[in-house]
Amino acid sequence: MNWSWFHRLAAPKSFYYFSKRWEVFFLCFGALLLIVGVVWGLAFAPQDYLQGNSFRIIYIHVPAAIVAQGFYVAMGVAAFIQIVWRMKLAPVAVQAFAPVGALMAALALITGSIWGRPTWGTWWEWDARITSVLILFIMYLGIIAIHNTYNDRKLSDKLSAVVALVGLINLPIIKYSVDWWNTLHQPATFSLTEKPKMPVEMWLPLLFTVIGLYLVSIGIAFIRMQTYILEREKKTRWVESEMTNDF
C-alpha cells in the first residue's frame, strides 16, 4: 500500500491548506445535521414509555459523550504517532483536540446530571460511568494545563503525549462500566453488533445529532490546528507568505 499521501497530508503546510478547504463543509453540514436532529428529537420524536419527555436530553447528552470519547481516541493516536514517528503535526493535533474534547466531556457531564435528576432523583451519583467520564474530563484539563504551564514546547508536547496515552486506559472503563459493575446507567444506545432497541423515529434523529456534532467538532479542531500550525511554523517562508497575503 502506498502511504505517500498520508505523509504529504501529515506535513503542517499540506494539512493547513487541506483543513482550510474543508472546514466550512464540516461546520456547515455538521450544523445542519445537528439542527435537524435536535429539532426532530426534541419536538417530533415520540415520548419514552418510562421516562416521558425527560428522555429527550439524550439528543444532546449521548452525542456529547460519544464525541468526547472519540476525540480522546484521536488524541491518543496522535500522541502515539508523536512519540514513535515524531511527526510535526501530531503534537499540534493533541494540543488542538484537548479543549474541544474537554468541552464535549463537560457537556456530557452537565446534561447527564440534568437527566439524572428526574430519572434517578439526584443531580449526581458516583456511578461507574459518571466517575469515569469525570476522569476523562480531568485528563483533558490536565493536557490543557500542561500546554499552558510549560514554556518549553518540546517538554509540554512530550508530557501531554504521555498523559494522553495513559488516559486511553480509561476509555474501555467508560464503555464497559455498565457491563462490569452494577451501575445506574442504561446500556449503550448504539451498538455495531446489535439492532437498536429504540424505534427508528427515536434513534434516527439521535444518529443525526451524533454525526452533526462530530462534524462541527472536527471543523472547530481544524481551525484550532491552523492557528497552532501558523504559530509553530511562523519562521518558515510559506507562513510568512500566508501572513502577508492575509494582510
C-alpha positions in Angstrom: 0.0 0.0 0.0 1.3 3.4 -0.9 1.3 5.7 2.1 2.9 8.7 0.4 -0.5 10.6 0.5 -0.5 10.2 4.3 3.0 11.6 4.7 2.1 14.5 2.5 -1.1 15.3 4.4 0.8 14.9 7.7 3.1 17.8 6.8 1.9 21.0 8.5 1.8 23.0 5.3 -0.3 20.4 3.4 -2.6 19.9 6.3 -3.1 23.6 6.8 -4.4 24.1 3.2 -6.3 20.8 3.3 -8.2 21.9 6.5 -8.8 25.4 5.1 -10.6 23.8 2.1 -12.8 21.5 4.3 -13.5 23.5 7.4 -16.6 25.2 6.0 -18.1 21.9 4.9 -17.6 20.3 8.3 -19.0 23.3 10.1 -22.0 24.0 7.8 -23.0 20.4 7.0 -22.5 19.4 10.6 -24.5 22.3 11.9 -27.3 21.4 9.5 -27.4 17.8 10.7 -27.2 18.9 14.3 -30.1 21.3 14.0 -32.3 18.8 12.1 -31.5 16.1 14.7 -32.1 18.2 17.7 -35.4 19.7 16.4 -36.6 16.3 15.3 -35.7 14.7 18.6 -37.0 17.5 20.9 -40.2 18.3 19.0 -41.3 15.3 16.9 -39.8 12.1 18.4 -42.3 10.1 20.5 -42.1 10.1 24.3 -40.3 7.3 26.0 -42.8 5.0 27.6 -41.0 5.1 31.0 -39.2 8.5 31.2 -41.7 10.6 29.2 -40.3 13.8 27.8 -37.2 13.8 30.1 -35.5 11.3 27.9 -35.2 14.0 25.1 -32.0 15.3 26.6 -30.5 12.1 25.1 -30.2 14.1 21.8 -27.6 16.3 23.5 -26.1 14.1 26.1 -25.3 11.0 24.1 -23.7 12.9 21.1 -21.5 14.9 23.5 -20.4 11.7 25.3 -19.6 9.9 22.1 -17.6 12.8 20.6 -15.7 13.3 23.9 -14.5 9.7 23.8 -13.9 9.8 20.0 -11.7 12.9 20.3 -9.7 11.3 23.1 -9.1 8.2 20.9 -7.9 10.6 18.1 -5.7 12.5 20.6 -4.2 9.2 21.8 -3.4 8.1 18.3 -1.8 11.4 17.6 0.2 11.1 20.8 1.4 7.6 19.8 2.5 8.9 16.4 4.3 11.8 18.0 6.3 9.6 20.3 7.0 6.8 17.8 7.4 8.7 14.5 7.9 12.3 15.7 5.6 13.7 13.0 5.4 17.5 13.4 1.6 17.6 13.0 0.9 15.1 15.8 1.6 17.4 18.8 -0.5 20.1 17.0 -3.4 17.7 17.0 -3.0 16.8 20.7 -3.0 20.5 21.6 -5.9 21.4 19.4 -8.1 18.4 20.3 -7.9 18.8 24.0 -10.1 21.9 24.5 -12.8 20.6 22.1 -12.8 17.2 23.8 -13.0 18.8 27.3 -16.0 20.9 26.2 -17.8 17.8 25.0 -17.0 15.9 28.2 -18.2 18.8 30.3 -21.4 19.0 28.2 -21.9 15.2 28.7 -21.5 15.6 32.5 -23.8 18.6 32.7 -26.6 17.1 30.6 -26.2 13.8 32.4 -26.7 15.5 35.7 -29.8 17.3 34.4 -31.1 14.0 33.1 -30.3 12.2 36.3 -32.4 14.5 38.5 -35.9 13.3 37.2 -34.7 9.8 36.4 -32.7 8.9 39.4 -33.9 11.5 41.9 -30.4 13.1 42.2 -28.1 15.5 40.4 -25.0 13.4 40.9 -24.2 9.8 41.8 -20.7 8.3 41.9 -21.8 5.8 39.3 -19.0 4.0 37.5 -19.7 5.6 34.1 -20.2 9.1 35.6 -17.0 8.8 37.5 -15.0 7.5 34.5 -16.3 10.3 32.3 -15.3 12.8 35.0 -11.8 11.3 34.9 -11.9 11.8 31.1 -12.7 15.4 31.6 -9.9 15.8 34.2 -7.4 14.1 31.7 -8.4 16.7 29.1 -7.9 19.5 31.6 -4.5 18.1 32.5 -3.3 18.2 28.9 -4.6 21.7 28.5 -2.8 22.7 31.8 0.5 21.2 30.6 0.4 23.3 27.4 -0.4 26.5 29.3 2.1 25.9 32.1 5.4 25.0 30.3 7.1 27.5 28.1 9.4 24.7 26.7 7.3 23.5 23.8 9.2 20.2 23.3 8.7 19.4 27.0 5.0 20.3 27.0 4.4 18.3 23.8 6.1 15.2 25.3 4.3 15.4 28.7 0.9 15.9 27.1 1.5 13.0 24.8 2.4 10.7 27.7 -0.7 11.9 29.6 -2.9 11.3 26.5 -1.6 7.7 26.2 -2.1 6.9 29.8 -5.6 8.3 29.6 -6.6 5.7 27.0 -6.8 3.2 29.7 -10.0 5.0 30.9 -11.9 4.6 27.6 -12.7 0.8 28.0 -13.8 1.5 31.5 -16.3 4.1 30.2 -17.6 1.8 27.6 -17.9 -1.4 29.6 -18.7 0.1 33.0 -22.4 -0.7 32.6 -21.5 -4.4 32.0 -18.7 -4.8 34.6 -20.5 -3.2 37.5 -24.0 -2.6 38.8 -24.5 1.0 37.7 -27.4 3.3 37.3 -26.7 3.8 33.6 -28.6 2.1 30.9 -26.7 0.0 28.3 -25.2 1.6 25.2 -27.7 3.4 23.0 -25.8 2.5 19.8 -24.1 -0.8 19.1 -22.3 -2.0 15.9 -23.3 -5.6 16.6 -26.9 -5.3 17.7 -30.1 -3.8 16.3 -31.1 -0.6 18.0 -33.6 -1.2 20.8 -35.2 2.2 20.2 -37.8 2.6 17.5 -36.4 4.2 14.3 -38.2 7.5 14.8 -36.3 7.9 18.1 -32.8 6.7 17.2 -32.6 8.2 13.7 -32.6 11.8 15.0 -30.0 10.7 17.5 -27.8 9.5 14.7 -28.2 12.9 13.0 -27.1 14.7 16.2 -24.1 12.3 16.7 -22.8 12.8 13.1 -23.6 16.5 13.2 -21.7 17.2 16.4 -18.8 15.1 15.2 -18.5 17.2 12.0 -18.9 20.5 13.9 -16.2 19.5 16.4 -13.9 18.4 13.6 -14.4 21.8 11.9 -13.5 23.6 15.1 -10.5 21.4 15.6 -9.3 22.2 12.1 -9.5 25.9 12.8 -7.5 25.4 16.1 -4.9 23.3 14.3 -4.5 26.0 11.7 -3.8 28.5 14.4 -1.2 26.3 16.1 0.4 25.4 12.8 0.9 29.1 12.0 2.3 29.7 15.4 4.8 26.8 15.3 5.8 27.3 11.7 6.0 31.1 11.8 9.6 31.2 10.8 9.0 29.3 7.5 8.7 31.0 4.2 5.2 29.6 3.5 3.8 31.0 6.7 5.4 34.4 6.2 3.8 34.4 2.7 0.4 33.3 4.1 0.5 36.1 6.8 1.4 38.7 4.1 -1.5 37.6 1.9 -3.9 37.8 4.9 -3.0 41.4 5.4 
